[in-house]
Amino acid sequence: MSSTDRQLLSGDAAIALAALHAGVALGAGYPGTPSTEILETFSELGGKAQWSPNEKVALEVALGAAYGGARALATMKHVGLNVAADPLFTAAYTGVPGALVLVSADDPGMASSQNEQDNRRYAVAAGIPMLEPADSQEAYDFTLAAYELSERWKMPVMLRVTTRVCHTQTPIRPRASVPQPATAHFVRDIKSRVMIPAFARIAHQKLRQKLNDIAEWNETCSLNRVIQGDSKFGIITSGVSYMHIREAAPEASVLKLGMTYPLPLKAIADFAKHVERCIVIEEGDPYLADAIRAAGVTVGTKPEMYRFGELNVARIRRILANDTSPEPPKPPGKPPQLCEGCSHRVVFEGLRNMNCIVAGDIGCYTLGVLPPFSAMDTCVCMGASITVGLGLRHVLPPEEARRVVSVIGDSTFVHSGMTGLAEMIYNPPTTGHVVILLDNGTTAMTGHQEHAGTGRNLEHNPTGKLSYEALASAMGIGRVHVAELGKGSGEFEQLVKESLDSGELVFIIARRPCILVAADIRQYEKMAAEKCAAAQENP
């Protein structure tokens, strides 16, 4: 196959291919549906990719690469950008001498998420340009355009995609050639890179001027296009909604926006002026509609009920007909459940039997909330199990407080659990606290990726390994236990009961490899041992 032949790719794979063609020196991220496959594919294609402990770290690593004059990529799902928001806002001030593209993969309808926030708001709040592809071809083209824009204006660019774009396969035709970046080289620029207030005030003014310049450029940008149709009816849209609109209303005139921040308000106003009726159709929040109306352009928008979940052809037809009658119920699906033989079952059976108050976390073990266990009382965000559990311990009457347990997975603990342990040591509840770390040796929920506690990198090759036991002891927790989980012995339940009764700070590592990857893990370890032996024989 020629490098320019048509290929059938998902949006995630198209972004990865574009990153490779753009000469991206480093991709960093944290796995999370629907963004996970971007870095996995980038690595498979030969790019340098790595999993970071969390999204903040990933963005900062990518930012450092861009400070060095390289092209860098940071990937994450929408809630991950909450974690990475701190460096993002200041990175807009500092700019980058290389190029930095941030992929935010949103999840309308919450196929695998705890909320369906619309991260287009982040581009506005942080002050960075944003592109929204509608299919795999645009995912490829817009990724390349994002690097061109980043280098032109010396600032980060957000590529905002959604579940349907990420996971749907559509044809793409790669470019025959893409200009490659110069060799990475660090150039000292203290006033631009060190954001003390005196420098940051100037940087903020420069950022706003850049955004004004980009807004003017966007008025005639080729990333936006008008599809001429009936002058009586016009639709303004972006992203995957465009694909549905072309089927639901093929006769309509359409303004498809590719760069959705800063908006081309003159072009939008001109489009609206030349149609009798104009409506904005978009998934999620009325981000476009609010901004366009605020600029004084009269447009219609979808009823509130269509703010929730993904749009499709049928829903868009209802929007155009202003149909606000109840939507047909979705056919019931099979509820998710923990795998048969999963070691998490032992944990949640025990916590249920002891009537514990369980502060839970994000991962496949979140399914412990469902029957037959019904053994999870809170689940907020990555790492919150420890700190929410501590809050409960501090305020509940002693007889209730002694029943509180925090449950967190191994990848989640690496992501954002360590600061919870620091809080536990620094502000210990009078009744003590019990944290149970479920160590199944993988990031199971998102497809069994590696993390800093597995001792293997993204390519499953050996690397440094975090020791939870040593970490907890070093942080000052006096009672650290490792429980090798087995069903039916009752040993785990007895350990938890003794820990709750102790009134002390206890850290329990409930360890057993995920049954879906146990064989793979053994193979990785065997290959690592063989490589090590070969290296010793042939130093």
C-alpha positions in Angstrom: 0.0 0.0 0.0 1.3 3.4 -0.9 1.6 6.0 1.9 -1.0 8.1 0.2 -3.5 5.3 -0.6 -6.9 5.6 1.1 -7.1 3.9 4.5 -10.0 3.0 6.8 -9.1 4.4 10.2 -10.8 5.5 13.4 -10.4 9.1 14.4 -8.0 8.1 17.1 -5.8 6.2 14.6 -6.0 9.1 12.2 -4.7 11.5 14.8 -1.9 9.1 15.6 -0.9 8.8 11.9 -1.0 12.6 11.5 1.2 13.0 14.6 3.7 10.5 13.0 3.7 12.4 9.7 4.1 15.7 11.5 7.3 14.5 13.1 6.0 14.6 16.7 8.9 13.9 18.9 7.0 12.8 22.0 3.4 11.9 22.9 2.3 11.7 26.5 -1.0 10.9 28.1 -3.1 9.0 30.6 -5.4 6.2 29.2 -9.0 7.0 29.2 -11.9 6.2 26.9 -12.3 7.5 24.2 -8.7 8.8 23.8 -6.6 5.7 24.7 -5.9 4.4 21.3 -4.2 7.5 20.1 -1.0 6.9 21.9 -1.2 3.1 21.5 -1.4 3.5 17.7 1.2 6.2 17.6 3.6 3.8 19.4 2.7 1.0 17.1 3.5 3.2 14.1 6.9 3.9 15.5 6.4 7.1 17.4 7.7 7.8 20.9 4.8 7.5 23.3 4.5 7.1 27.0 1.9 6.7 29.7 2.2 9.3 32.4 0.9 8.9 36.0 -1.8 11.4 35.3 -2.9 14.0 32.8 -1.3 17.0 34.5 2.1 15.2 34.3 1.5 14.3 30.7 0.7 17.9 29.7 3.7 19.2 31.6 6.0 16.6 29.9 4.7 17.5 26.5 5.0 21.2 27.4 8.7 20.7 28.3 9.3 19.0 24.9 7.7 21.9 23.2 9.8 24.3 25.2 12.8 22.4 23.7 11.6 23.3 20.2 10.0 19.9 19.4 6.5 19.0 18.3 4.7 17.3 21.2 1.3 15.7 21.7 -0.7 15.4 25.0 -3.8 13.1 25.0 -6.6 12.7 27.5 -10.3 12.2 27.9 -12.4 15.2 28.9 -12.3 14.7 32.7 -8.6 14.4 32.4 -8.3 18.0 31.3 -9.7 19.0 34.8 -6.5 17.5 36.2 -4.3 19.1 33.5 -6.0 22.5 33.7 -3.4 24.1 36.0 -0.5 23.9 33.5 -2.8 24.5 30.5 -3.8 28.0 31.6 -0.3 29.2 32.2 1.0 27.4 29.0 -1.3 29.7 27.0 0.7 32.6 28.6 4.2 31.2 28.0 3.5 29.9 24.6 5.8 27.3 23.0 8.8 27.7 20.7 8.1 24.3 19.2 4.5 23.1 18.8 2.1 21.5 21.3 -1.3 19.9 20.5 -3.6 18.9 23.3 -6.3 16.3 22.4 -9.4 16.5 24.6 -11.6 13.5 23.9 -15.1 14.3 25.2 -17.8 11.7 26.0 -21.3 12.9 25.2 -23.8 10.5 26.7 -21.2 9.2 29.2 -20.4 5.9 27.5 -17.6 5.4 30.0 -17.4 8.5 32.2 -18.7 10.0 35.3 -19.9 13.2 33.6 -20.4 14.7 30.1 -18.8 18.1 30.5 -18.2 20.0 27.3 -14.5 20.9 27.1 -15.0 23.5 24.5 -15.4 25.8 27.5 -11.8 25.1 28.4 -10.4 26.6 25.2 -12.3 29.8 25.9 -11.3 29.9 29.5 -7.6 29.1 28.9 -7.4 31.2 25.7 -6.1 28.6 23.2 -7.3 27.9 19.6 -9.6 24.9 19.2 -10.3 22.7 16.2 -13.2 20.2 16.0 -13.0 17.4 13.3 -16.1 15.7 12.1 -14.6 12.4 10.8 -11.3 10.5 10.5 -10.2 12.5 7.4 -10.6 15.7 9.3 -9.1 14.2 12.4 -6.0 13.6 10.3 -6.1 17.0 8.5 -6.9 19.0 11.6 -4.1 17.4 13.6 -1.6 18.6 10.9 -3.3 22.0 10.9 -3.1 22.2 14.7 0.7 21.8 14.5 0.9 24.4 11.8 -1.2 26.8 13.8 0.8 26.1 17.0 4.1 26.9 15.3 2.7 29.9 13.5 1.4 31.6 16.7 3.8 29.9 19.2 1.0 28.6 21.4 -0.8 25.4 22.4 -3.7 24.3 20.3 -6.6 22.1 21.4 -8.0 19.3 19.2 -11.4 18.6 20.6 -12.9 15.2 19.5 -15.8 13.1 20.8 -16.5 9.4 21.3 -18.2 9.0 17.9 -15.3 10.6 16.0 -12.7 8.7 18.0 -14.1 5.3 17.5 -15.8 5.4 14.1 -13.8 4.2 11.1 -14.1 6.3 8.0 -11.8 6.6 4.9 -8.8 8.9 4.9 -6.2 9.8 2.4 -2.9 10.9 4.0 -0.8 13.7 2.6 2.0 12.9 0.2 4.4 14.9 2.3 4.3 17.0 5.4 7.0 19.7 6.3 9.1 18.4 9.1 10.1 20.4 12.2 13.6 21.6 12.8 15.9 19.7 15.2 14.9 20.3 18.8 17.0 23.0 20.5 16.5 25.0 23.7 16.7 28.8 23.5 16.6 30.6 26.8 13.7 33.1 27.1 13.2 33.8 30.8 10.6 36.5 30.4 8.4 34.2 28.3 8.9 31.0 30.3 9.0 32.1 34.0 5.6 33.3 34.9 6.2 35.6 37.9 3.5 38.3 38.0 5.6 41.0 36.3 6.2 38.7 33.3 2.7 37.2 33.4 0.9 40.5 33.1 2.8 41.2 29.8 2.2 37.6 28.6 -1.5 37.9 29.2 -1.7 41.0 27.0 0.3 39.3 24.3 -2.0 36.2 24.5 -5.1 38.4 23.9 -3.5 40.1 21.0 -2.7 36.7 19.5 -6.3 35.6 19.9 -7.5 38.8 18.2 -5.2 38.0 15.3 -6.3 34.4 15.1 -10.0 35.4 15.2 -9.4 37.7 12.2 -7.5 34.9 10.4 -10.3 32.5 11.1 -12.8 34.7 9.2 -11.4 33.3 5.9 -9.9 30.1 7.2 -10.2 27.0 5.0 -11.0 24.9 8.1 -14.5 26.4 8.0 -16.7 25.9 5.0 -20.2 26.8 3.7 -22.3 24.2 2.0 -24.8 26.0 -0.2 -28.4 24.9 -0.1 -31.8 26.3 0.5 -31.6 30.0 1.3 -34.7 29.7 3.4 -33.0 27.5 6.0 -29.4 27.5 7.4 -27.6 25.4 10.0 -24.5 26.4 11.9 -22.6 23.4 13.3 -19.3 21.7 14.1 -17.8 18.3 14.8 -19.7 15.1 14.2 -23.0 16.8 14.3 -22.3 17.9 10.7 -22.3 14.3 9.5 -25.8 13.8 11.0 -27.1 17.1 9.6 -26.1 16.2 6.1 -28.3 13.2 6.3 -31.1 14.7 8.3 -31.4 17.9 6.3 -29.6 17.5 2.9 -31.4 20.5 1.5 -30.2 23.0 4.1 -27.4 25.5 3.8 -24.7 24.7 6.3 -21.9 26.6 7.9 -19.5 24.0 9.2 -17.0 25.4 11.7 -13.7 23.7 11.9 -12.0 26.2 14.2 -14.5 26.9 17.0 -12.3 29.2 19.1 -11.8 32.0 18.5 -15.0 32.1 16.4 -15.2 33.8 13.0 -18.1 36.0 14.1 -18.2 38.1 10.9 -18.5 35.0 8.7 -21.2 33.6 11.0 -23.2 36.9 10.9 -22.8 36.9 7.1 -24.1 33.4 6.8 -27.0 34.0 9.1 -27.9 37.2 7.1 -28.3 35.2 3.8 -30.8 32.6 5.1 -34.3 33.3 6.3 -34.1 30.9 9.3 -30.8 30.0 11.0 -30.4 27.4 13.8 -27.3 26.2 15.6 -27.1 22.4 16.1 -24.4 21.1 18.4 -23.8 18.3 20.8 -23.6 19.1 24.5 -23.7 22.6 25.8 -25.1 25.5 23.7 -21.5 26.8 23.4 -21.8 28.0 19.8 -25.3 29.3 20.2 -24.5 31.3 23.3 -21.4 32.9 21.7 -23.2 33.7 18.5 -26.2 35.2 20.3 -23.9 37.2 22.5 -22.4 38.7 19.4 -25.8 40.0 18.4 -26.6 37.4 15.7 -30.1 36.0 15.7 -30.1 32.2 15.6 -32.2 29.5 17.0 -30.9 26.7 19.2 -31.9 23.2 20.3 -34.4 22.6 23.1 -32.8 21.9 26.5 -33.7 18.2 26.3 -31.2 17.7 23.5 -28.3 19.0 25.6 -28.0 15.5 27.0 -26.3 12.5 25.3 -25.1 12.2 21.7 -27.0 13.5 18.7 -27.9 11.4 15.8 -29.9 11.7 12.6 -33.3 11.0 14.3 -32.6 13.4 17.1 -31.6 16.2 14.7 -34.8 15.7 12.7 -36.7 16.1 16.0 -34.8 19.3 16.8 -35.5 20.7 13.3 -39.2 19.9 13.8 -39.1 21.5 17.3 -40.3 18.2 18.7 -40.1 18.2 22.4 -42.3 15.1 23.0 -40.7 12.4 25.1 -38.1 10.5 23.1 -38.5 6.7 22.6 -36.8 4.8 25.4 -33.6 3.1 24.5 -33.7 -0.7 24.5 -32.4 -2.1 27.8 -28.9 -3.4 27.6 -27.0 -5.9 29.7 -25.7 -4.1 32.8 -21.9 -4.3 33.2 -20.6 -6.5 35.9 -17.3 -7.7 37.4 -15.8 -10.6 35.5 -16.4 -14.1 36.9 -13.3 -14.9 39.0 -12.3 -11.3 39.4 -10.5 -10.7 42.7 -12.5 -7.5 43.3 -15.4 -9.8 44.0 -13.7 -11.0 47.2 -13.2 -7.4 48.3 -16.7 -6.2 47.8 -18.3 -9.4 49.2 -16.3 -8.8 52.4 -17.2 -5.1 52.6 -20.8 -5.8 52.0 -20.9 -8.5 54.7 -19.3 -6.1 57.2 -21.7 -3.3 56.3 -18.9 -0.9 55.6 -19.4 2.6 54.4 -17.3 2.5 51.2 -15.8 5.6 49.6 -15.1 4.3 46.1 -13.1 5.4 43.0 -12.8 5.3 39.2 -12.0 1.9 37.6 -13.6 -1.4 36.8 -14.0 -2.0 40.5 -16.6 0.8 40.5 -18.9 -2.0 39.4 -18.9 -3.0 43.1 -21.8 -0.5 43.4 -24.1 -2.9 41.5 -25.9 -6.0 42.7 -25.1 -8.5 44.1 -22.5 -6.4 46.0 -24.1 -3.0 46.3 -21.0 -2.1 48.3 -19.9 1.4 47.2 -21.4 4.6 48.7 -19.5 7.4 46.9 -17.6 7.8 43.6 -16.6 11.3 42.5 -13.3 11.4 40.6 -9.9 9.8 40.3 -8.3 9.6 43.8 -11.3 11.0 45.7 -11.9 7.7 47.6 -9.2 8.3 50.1 -10.0 12.0 50.8 -13.8 11.6 50.8 -13.3 8.7 53.2 -11.2 10.9 55.4 -13.9 13.6 55.4 -16.5 11.0 56.4 -14.3 9.8 59.2 -13.8 13.3 60.6 -17.5 14.1 61.0 -19.5 10.9 61.6 -20.3 9.6 65.1 -17.5 7.2 66.2 -19.7 4.1 65.7 -20.3 5.1 62.1 -16.9 6.5 61.4 -15.3 3.1 62.3 -17.1 1.5 59.4 -15.6 3.9 56.7 -13.2 2.3 54.2 -11.6 3.8 51.1 -11.2 1.6 48.0 -8.9 2.6 45.2 -7.3 0.8 42.2 -3.6 0.6 41.5 -3.6 2.8 38.4 -5.9 5.3 40.1 -3.7 5.4 43.1 -0.7 6.2 40.9 -2.8 8.8 39.2 -4.0 10.8 42.2 -4.0 8.7 45.4 -0.7 9.6 46.9 -1.7 13.0 48.0 -4.7 11.4 49.8 -2.2 9.3 51.8 -0.3 12.6 52.6 -3.6 14.0 53.9 -4.3 10.9 56.0 -0.9 11.2 57.7 -1.1 15.0 58.1 -4.7 15.2 59.4 -5.5 11.7 60.8 -9.1 11.1 62.0 -9.4 10.2 65.6 -10.9 6.8 64.7 -8.0 6.1 62.3 -8.8 5.0 58.7 -8.5 2.0 56.4 -7.4 2.3 52.7 -7.7 -0.7 50.4 -5.6 -0.6 47.3 -6.9 -3.1 44.7 -3.7 -4.1 42.8 -4.6 -6.1 39.7 -1.4 -5.2 37.8 -3.0 -3.2 35.0 -5.2 -0.3 34.0 -8.1 -2.6 33.4 -11.1 -0.4 32.7 -9.6 1.3 29.6 -8.0 -1.7 28.0 -5.2 -3.1 30.2 -2.6 -0.4 29.8 0.6 -0.3 31.9 1.3 2.3 34.6 4.0 3.2 37.0 3.2 0.4 39.4 3.5 -2.4 36.8 7.2 -2.1 36.0 6.5 -2.0 32.3 6.2 0.9 29.9 3.6 1.6 27.2 5.3 -1.0 24.9 5.2 -3.5 27.9 9.0 -3.4 28.2 10.7 -3.4 31.6 11.1 -0.1 33.4 11.1 1.3 36.9 8.4 0.1 39.3 6.6 1.9 42.1 6.4 -0.1 45.4 3.2 0.7 47.2 4.3 -1.0 50.4 7.6 1.0 50.5 5.7 4.2 49.6 3.1 3.8 52.3 5.7 3.0 54.9 7.9 5.8 53.9 5.0 8.3 54.2 4.5 7.2 57.8 1.7 4.6 57.8 2.5 2.2 60.5 0.2 -0.7 59.5 0.8 -1.8 55.9 -0.5 -5.2 54.8 -0.4 -7.2 51.6 -3.2 -9.6 51.0 -2.9 -12.2 48.2 -6.6 -12.6 47.4 -8.2 -16.0 47.2 -11.9 -16.8 47.3 -13.5 -18.4 50.3 -10.7 -18.3 52.8 -12.1 -15.4 54.9 -8.6 -14.1 55.5 -9.2 -10.8 53.7 -12.4 -10.2 55.6 -10.7 -10.9 58.9 -7.8 -8.5 58.0 -10.3 -5.7 57.3 -12.2 -6.3 60.5 -8.9 -6.2 62.6 -7.9 -3.0 60.7 -11.2 -1.3 61.4 -11.1 -2.3 65.1 -7.5 -1.1 65.5 -8.4 2.6 65.3 -5.2 3.2 63.4 -4.2 4.3 59.9 -4.0 1.1 57.8 -3.0 0.6 54.2 -4.1 -2.8 52.7 -2.8 -3.9 49.3 -5.2 -6.5 48.0 -3.1 -8.1 45.2 -4.1 -10.5 42.4 -3.5 -10.0 38.7 -6.5 -9.3 36.5 -7.6 -12.6 35.1 -7.9 -11.1 31.6 -4.2 -10.3 31.4 -2.6 -12.6 33.9 -1.2 -14.8 31.0 0.0 -11.7 29.2 1.8 -10.5 32.3 3.6 -13.8 32.8 4.7 -13.6 29.1 6.0 -10.0 29.6 7.9 -11.1 32.7 9.3 -14.1 30.9 10.5 -12.0 27.9 12.0 -9.5 30.3 13.9 -12.2 32.1 15.2 -13.6 28.8 16.4 -10.2 27.7 18.2 -9.7 31.0 19.9 -13.1 30.8 21.0 -12.4 27.2 22.4 -9.0 28.2 24.4 -10.7 31.0 25.8 -13.3 28.7 26.7 -10.7 26.1 27.7 -7.6 28.0 
